[in-house]
Amino acid sequence: MSNTETTNLEKVLKHFGAKITDTYSRDCDFYIYEEATADGYSVFVATDSPDNININDDVYYYDSELGEAFTTALKSGKCKNIYLNSTDNFWLDEAVDELITEI
């Protein structure tokens, strides 16, 4: 993530009163992370309830779809503490770019 992207992420998070952590905690309101399937494929989870994952709504085959989940979570106003297993993702950069133009 470049300095501009970091600054924009900080602006977006401040606007929505949210923060991102890479430390898994039950104190988080929203979680985005990668999981492996039983046969070794990667899938991506974006959920507000990691103990009750809905396969149809919370699991993504492509990480490019995570930006929309992130954006929706921020705009809902309910997600103030967001767990991301990595902030070095192109989908996050794209979501931040979209949000920065909106705010």
Steps between C-alpha positions, in 0.01 A plus 500: 500500500644838401503806726206651309299179537584486871394861545176437312431190711553707814262767369233241416530329837485833683192603301318182599641491853656160438836333545670197351697240689699201384464333840204264520276584793141439607481877549483557125174589327595370156752245374663453160744213464614211283415138576589171334237252389522130581651435157761773529343793314498851641175681569442833665266574788341838574263483796381670813451162667799266469327240715200487267628528143238494226657330198273681252555849643839500672732282288663627182690302241679811370665757724409774252146487643617586852512873429124513472461310829745741668322805359158372605626427850641852540192670360273303732648692792501184712857394428746705700771241566585299189733201488696457177761229483694730264468862390723435200217415264407658167130467585551720805677765291212499251236523774684790666532682166125461445415616852737798493320639196166459679606681814 
